[in-house]
């Protein structure tokens, strides 16, 4: 059961005195004290006791961690991750998904978060500042606040967007995307698995989805199997879709493979850049490199492009692009726009100096730096890609270059593209740089992955 709400001042005093006493005591006395901690937000969901079975009848000391000075500074600045090597002391071994209370070197409360004993990110921080009771009411209020941030962002012409964006919305390692009446819940940390039923219940109560699909990042799929019959693409609510489903974005219809597609089925985060490309496309011949299912191409066609060419190494992706064009033949611009598909490695195809030149080129590759060790190579690759793109432009053409590599900063990426433009010997004008759309906020450095630059060459 969740503890009763205490006065903040009283709670802070109890926690401070308990942890100070814990530091001074040793041996049997200390072990005894560890079995009698204050029950600070121990059970965030009412049925967690049922999930742990017989353990619910045993008095378990709350997991308490003390961290080093660097971690203290980061947590106070609202960074959402506590790494394993930052923990100086813990009172016992933690269990997957339980709440861990974090204290500073002077036994003052810092934060509380979800514990994962196997991950380098040992705690995903939920709350910092003054102590709070993490119970069902707290979770319901957080979901309400998260959804309120999207109010007014979309009209009836857009029913595909992100409802919860992980750490930056206060749900570390969890995203929720909407595709019309279907919602896709994707987990990036196993710490959410023990409380999945409660999360689903909250989503059902707040959003009333007709269908809810569970997606799991690769790094936690083995952990999911250990937690029970959980697997990637599992249907949590509603009937299984017969193939890809469709949704609306800015009045255009797109397919989304919510069971097996990349991410949650579609790249929703590029919506604002697609709209910008639409505004630049009139009368132009457009190349969409790394096209996936043709999102940029459809916007360009509706915006009046003479032709669009989708370039991707995947025939499956190109087939999706063709189907998306077929879905939107009622749009006049799409109906008259000439649409080509080229199956090839975009890096090699552009490096080979294509015989045809284009008036607008979109370069939106997958992440080129999955880890920090790949950062320097990725920066060089972005520069080469931009140089080859500029070479394939007609005079006065526009280059749209995007990056989704979190390990490459916006300054580094924009610098690589600008340097390529200067080395080309052509005059160029920078039209715009963009970052995250409003339904994909980024409130900490590692979460700032998306950037895009527009150059007229």
TAFENBEL-V680611 format. One record per backbone hydrogen bond with DSSP energy under -1.0 kcal/mol. NH is the residue of the N-H (numbers start at 1). CO is the residue of the C=O. Records with the same first field share a line. If there is no record, write none. Layout:
NH: CO, CO
This chain:
11: 7
12: 8
13: 9
14: 10
15: 11
16: 12
17: 13
18: 14
19: 15
20: 16
21: 17
22: 18
23: 19
24: 20
25: 21
30: 26
31: 27
32: 28
33: 29
34: 30
35: 32
36: 33
40: 38
48: 45
51: 47
52: 48
55: 52
56: 53
57: 54
58: 55
65: 101
66: 89
67: 103
68: 86
72: 68
73: 69
74: 70
75: 71
76: 72
77: 73
78: 75
79: 74
82: 123
84: 120
86: 83
87: 84
88: 66
89: 66
91: 64
97: 115
98: 95
100: 113
101: 63
102: 111
103: 65
104: 108
107: 104
110: 102
111: 102
112: 127
113: 100
114: 124
115: 98
116: 122
122: 120
123: 82
124: 114
125: 80
126: 112
127: 112
129: 110
135: 133
139: 135
140: 136
141: 137
142: 138
143: 139
144: 140
145: 141
146: 142
147: 143
148: 144
149: 145
150: 147
153: 150
158: 155
159: 248
161: 178
163: 176
164: 176
166: 174
169: 166
170: 167
171: 166
174: 171
175: 186
176: 164
177: 184
178: 161
179: 182
180: 159
182: 179
183: 211
184: 177
185: 213
186: 175
187: 215
188: 173
192: 189
193: 190
195: 192
196: 193
199: 195
200: 196
201: 197
202: 198
203: 199
204: 200
205: 201
206: 202
207: 203
208: 204
210: 181
211: 181
212: 237
213: 183
214: 234
215: 185
217: 187
220: 217
221: 218
224: 220
225: 221
226: 222
227: 223
230: 228
233: 214
234: 231
236: 212
237: 212
243: 241
245: 256
247: 254
249: 252
251: 157
252: 249
254: 247
256: 245
258: 256
261: 257
265: 262
268: 266
270: 267
271: 268
274: 270
275: 271
276: 272
277: 273
278: 274
279: 275
280: 277
283: 304
284: 281
286: 307
287: 360
288: 309
289: 362
290: 311
291: 311
294: 291
298: 294
299: 295
300: 296
301: 297
302: 298
303: 299
304: 301
305: 300
306: 284
307: 284
308: 338
309: 286
310: 340
311: 288
312: 342
318: 314
319: 315
320: 316
321: 317
322: 318
323: 319
324: 320
325: 321
326: 322
327: 323
331: 328
335: 331
336: 332
337: 333
338: 306
340: 308
342: 310
344: 312
349: 345
350: 346
351: 347
352: 348
353: 350
358: 392
359: 285
360: 285
361: 398
362: 287
363: 400
364: 289
374: 371
375: 372
378: 374
379: 375
380: 376
381: 377
382: 378
383: 379
384: 380
385: 381
386: 382
387: 383
388: 384
389: 385
390: 386
391: 387
393: 390
394: 358
397: 394
398: 359
399: 455
400: 361
401: 453
402: 363
403: 451
408: 405
413: 409
414: 410
415: 411
416: 412
417: 413
418: 414
419: 415
420: 416
421: 417
422: 418
423: 419
424: 420
425: 422
429: 456
431: 454
432: 454
434: 452
440: 437
447: 444
448: 445
449: 447
451: 403
452: 434
453: 401
454: 432
455: 399
456: 429
457: 397
